[in-house]
Amino acid sequence: MGQSKQLKLRFYMVSVYKTDMDNLGHLTPEDEIFLDEDVLRDDYDPSRILERDEVLNRYLQMFSEVIRGKRPRNVFVYGPTGVGKTVGTHLVLDRVREDADGVDDVDVTAVQMECRDLNTSYQVAVNLVNVLRESTPRSSISTTGYPEGDVYDMLFDELRKADTTHVLIALDEIDNIGTSDNVLYKLGRCNNRNSAKFVDPDDTKVGLIGITNDSTFRDSLDPRVKSTLCEHEIHFPCSVEERSY
């Protein structure tokens, strides 16, 4: 390309660039649309859920035994997607820990784990072992390669060693494990001294919370699991606005 053509092309590009920049706005710290756009993000954690006070208070009362130093209930939480089950569970567990702080000889550890990418009881159990080991000098374990019985032995051992009186385990989207519900049976009955292997409640009192948006999931559970986990239920209904459509 000749020098004159190169100069014309460069002049054209500069002219177009300058024209486009003249029409381009500017960024300012003020936002005329949103007061706080963070509330639209997936990881936003609100301090309150509108129109959920009644169900949240009933949910909270499920753990009244914890504050009295007793074994916690197992709770099955269900409702449609987007009605506040996950956030509500987080708020309830935070309040239980907060209230336990003011009670002598009661310490509560809460574990809230999402099972979206975990489709077997084995995977859930391994991940729980690793979560419980995070605050200890013990190393995490591989997600494969262990006999299932050994994984439950390690899980129960971590629960026994927990530096707390109560451990509340919330498993979100538990329907993802399908019919592989052995972990729900094991955890739901782990304080039962009649079991061959158990976590002595004098060491650690364990409560299980199962959360799902599939209300029919409980129908597919082993009857033993259903009687253990679904004895106490919390239903998150649609809001008034959603029901009006």
C-alpha positions as CSV (number, residue, x, y, z in Angstrom):
1,M,0.0,0.0,0.0
2,G,1.4,3.4,-0.9
3,Q,2.3,6.0,1.7
4,S,-0.6,8.3,0.7
5,K,-3.1,5.6,1.0
6,Q,-1.7,4.6,4.5
7,L,-2.0,8.3,5.6
8,K,-5.6,8.5,4.3
9,L,-6.6,5.2,6.1
10,R,-4.9,6.4,9.3
11,F,-6.8,9.8,9.1
12,Y,-10.1,8.0,8.5
13,M,-9.6,5.7,11.5
14,V,-8.6,8.6,13.7
15,S,-11.7,10.6,12.5
16,V,-14.1,7.6,13.1
17,Y,-12.5,7.0,16.6
18,K,-12.8,10.6,17.5
19,T,-16.4,10.8,16.4
20,D,-17.3,7.6,18.3
21,M,-15.6,8.9,21.5
22,D,-17.4,12.2,21.2
23,N,-20.7,10.3,21.4
24,L,-19.6,7.9,24.2
25,G,-20.8,8.8,27.7
26,H,-18.8,8.8,30.9
27,L,-18.8,6.6,34.0
28,T,-19.6,8.2,37.4
29,P,-19.9,6.8,40.9
30,E,-23.6,7.6,41.0
31,D,-26.0,5.1,39.5
32,E,-29.4,6.5,38.3
33,I,-31.0,3.0,38.1
34,F,-30.0,1.0,41.1
35,L,-29.7,2.0,44.7
36,D,-27.7,-1.2,45.2
37,E,-27.2,-3.5,42.2
38,D,-25.5,-6.2,44.5
39,V,-28.9,-7.4,45.5
40,L,-29.3,-8.8,42.0
41,R,-26.2,-11.0,42.2
42,D,-26.5,-14.8,42.8
43,D,-24.3,-14.6,45.9
44,Y,-26.2,-11.8,47.6
45,D,-27.1,-12.7,51.2
46,P,-29.9,-10.6,52.5
47,S,-30.5,-10.0,56.2
48,R,-34.2,-10.4,55.9
49,I,-36.7,-12.2,53.5
50,L,-40.0,-10.4,52.9
51,E,-43.2,-12.2,53.8
52,R,-41.3,-15.1,55.5
53,D,-41.5,-14.1,59.1
54,E,-44.0,-16.7,60.1
55,V,-42.3,-19.6,58.4
56,L,-38.9,-18.5,59.6
57,N,-40.1,-18.4,63.2
58,R,-41.6,-21.8,62.9
59,Y,-38.3,-23.0,61.4
60,L,-36.3,-21.5,64.2
61,Q,-38.5,-23.1,66.8
62,M,-37.5,-26.5,65.4
63,F,-34.2,-26.0,67.1
64,S,-35.4,-24.9,70.5
65,E,-34.0,-28.1,72.0
66,V,-30.5,-27.0,71.0
67,I,-30.6,-24.0,73.3
68,R,-31.6,-26.3,76.1
69,G,-28.6,-28.5,75.4
70,K,-30.7,-31.4,74.0
71,R,-30.4,-33.3,70.8
72,P,-31.6,-31.3,67.8
73,R,-34.4,-32.5,65.5
74,N,-33.9,-33.5,61.9
75,V,-35.9,-31.2,59.6
76,F,-37.1,-31.6,56.0
77,V,-37.4,-28.3,54.2
78,Y,-39.2,-28.0,50.9
79,G,-40.8,-25.5,48.6
80,P,-40.6,-24.2,45.0
81,T,-37.4,-22.7,43.6
82,G,-36.7,-19.1,44.6
83,V,-38.9,-18.9,47.7
84,G,-36.1,-18.4,50.2
85,K,-35.3,-21.9,51.5
86,T,-31.5,-21.6,51.2
87,V,-31.3,-18.0,52.5
88,G,-33.9,-18.8,55.2
89,T,-31.9,-21.7,56.4
90,H,-28.8,-19.5,56.6
91,L,-30.6,-16.9,58.6
92,V,-32.1,-19.5,61.0
93,L,-28.8,-21.2,61.6
94,D,-27.1,-17.9,62.2
95,R,-29.8,-17.1,64.8
96,V,-29.4,-20.5,66.5
97,R,-25.6,-19.9,66.8
98,E,-26.2,-16.4,68.0
99,D,-28.6,-17.5,70.7
100,A,-26.4,-20.4,71.7
101,D,-23.6,-17.9,72.4
102,G,-25.5,-16.7,75.4
103,V,-26.0,-20.1,76.9
104,D,-23.5,-21.9,79.1
105,D,-22.2,-25.3,77.9
106,V,-23.9,-25.0,74.5
107,D,-21.8,-24.4,71.3
108,V,-23.2,-24.8,67.9
109,T,-21.4,-25.4,64.6
110,A,-23.5,-25.2,61.4
111,V,-22.5,-26.7,58.1
112,Q,-24.5,-25.7,55.0
113,M,-23.5,-27.6,51.9
114,E,-24.9,-27.5,48.4
115,C,-25.4,-30.9,46.8
116,R,-26.0,-29.6,43.3
117,D,-22.8,-31.3,41.9
118,L,-23.0,-34.3,44.3
119,N,-25.1,-37.2,43.0
120,T,-24.3,-40.0,45.4
121,S,-24.3,-40.4,49.2
122,Y,-20.6,-41.3,48.9
123,Q,-19.7,-37.9,47.4
124,V,-21.8,-36.1,50.0
125,A,-20.1,-37.9,52.9
126,V,-16.6,-37.3,51.5
127,N,-17.3,-33.6,51.1
128,L,-18.6,-33.4,54.6
129,V,-15.4,-35.0,56.0
130,N,-13.4,-32.4,54.2
131,V,-15.6,-29.5,55.3
132,L,-15.4,-30.6,58.9
133,R,-11.6,-30.9,58.6
134,E,-11.1,-27.4,57.3
135,S,-10.6,-25.9,60.7
136,T,-8.3,-28.8,61.9
137,P,-4.7,-29.8,61.1
138,R,-6.1,-33.0,59.5
139,S,-5.7,-33.3,55.7
140,S,-8.6,-33.5,53.3
141,I,-9.3,-36.9,51.7
142,S,-9.6,-37.8,48.1
143,T,-13.0,-37.8,46.6
144,T,-12.5,-41.4,45.3
145,G,-10.7,-44.6,46.3
146,Y,-12.1,-45.3,49.8
147,P,-14.6,-48.0,50.7
148,E,-17.9,-46.4,51.6
149,G,-17.8,-47.8,55.1
150,D,-14.4,-46.2,55.7
151,V,-15.8,-42.8,54.6
152,Y,-18.6,-43.0,57.1
153,D,-16.1,-44.0,59.8
154,M,-14.1,-40.9,59.1
155,L,-17.2,-38.7,59.0
156,F,-18.4,-40.0,62.4
157,D,-14.9,-39.6,63.8
158,E,-14.9,-35.9,62.7
159,L,-18.3,-35.4,64.3
160,R,-17.0,-36.9,67.6
161,K,-13.9,-34.7,67.5
162,A,-15.8,-31.5,66.8
163,D,-14.9,-28.8,69.3
164,T,-18.6,-28.1,69.9
165,T,-21.6,-29.5,71.6
166,H,-23.9,-29.5,68.5
167,V,-23.3,-29.8,64.8
168,L,-26.2,-28.9,62.5
169,I,-25.8,-30.1,58.9
170,A,-27.9,-28.6,56.2
171,L,-27.8,-30.3,52.8
172,D,-29.2,-28.2,50.1
173,E,-30.7,-29.7,46.9
174,I,-30.6,-33.2,48.4
175,D,-32.9,-34.5,45.7
176,N,-29.8,-34.5,43.5
177,I,-28.6,-37.7,45.2
178,G,-31.8,-39.5,44.0
179,T,-32.3,-42.9,45.5
180,S,-28.7,-42.9,46.9
181,D,-30.0,-41.8,50.3
182,N,-27.7,-43.8,52.6
183,V,-26.0,-40.6,53.9
184,L,-29.4,-39.2,55.0
185,Y,-30.0,-42.4,57.0
186,K,-26.6,-42.5,58.5
187,L,-26.6,-38.8,59.6
188,G,-30.2,-38.8,60.6
189,R,-29.6,-41.6,63.1
190,C,-25.9,-41.1,63.9
191,N,-26.7,-40.2,67.6
192,N,-28.7,-43.4,68.0
193,R,-26.9,-45.6,70.6
194,N,-28.7,-48.7,69.3
195,S,-26.8,-48.4,66.0
196,A,-23.7,-50.5,65.5
197,K,-21.7,-47.4,64.9
198,F,-22.8,-44.1,66.3
199,V,-21.7,-40.6,67.5
200,D,-22.3,-40.5,71.2
201,P,-24.5,-37.5,71.9
202,D,-22.5,-36.9,75.0
203,D,-19.7,-36.0,72.6
204,T,-21.6,-34.3,69.8
205,K,-25.3,-33.8,69.2
206,V,-26.0,-33.9,65.5
207,G,-29.0,-32.5,63.6
208,L,-29.7,-33.0,59.9
209,I,-31.6,-30.5,57.6
210,G,-32.5,-31.7,54.2
211,I,-33.6,-28.9,51.7
212,T,-35.3,-29.6,48.3
213,N,-37.5,-27.9,45.8
214,D,-39.0,-31.3,44.9
215,S,-41.8,-32.0,47.2
216,T,-42.1,-35.5,45.8
217,F,-38.5,-36.4,46.7
218,R,-39.6,-37.7,50.1
219,D,-41.8,-40.2,48.4
220,S,-38.8,-41.9,46.8
221,L,-36.9,-42.1,50.1
222,D,-36.3,-45.4,51.9
223,P,-39.0,-45.7,54.6
224,R,-36.3,-45.7,57.3
225,V,-34.9,-42.4,56.0
226,K,-38.4,-40.9,55.6
227,S,-39.3,-41.7,59.2
228,T,-36.0,-40.1,60.4
229,L,-35.8,-37.0,58.3
230,C,-39.4,-36.1,57.4
231,E,-40.8,-36.4,60.9
232,H,-40.5,-32.6,61.1
233,E,-41.2,-30.5,58.0
234,I,-41.1,-26.9,57.0
235,H,-42.8,-25.8,53.9
236,F,-41.8,-22.5,52.1
237,P,-44.9,-21.5,50.1
238,C,-45.0,-19.1,47.2
239,S,-45.4,-15.5,48.2
240,V,-48.7,-13.7,48.0
241,E,-47.7,-12.0,44.8
242,E,-46.6,-15.2,43.2
243,R,-49.8,-17.0,44.2
244,S,-51.9,-14.2,42.7
245,Y,-50.7,-14.9,39.1
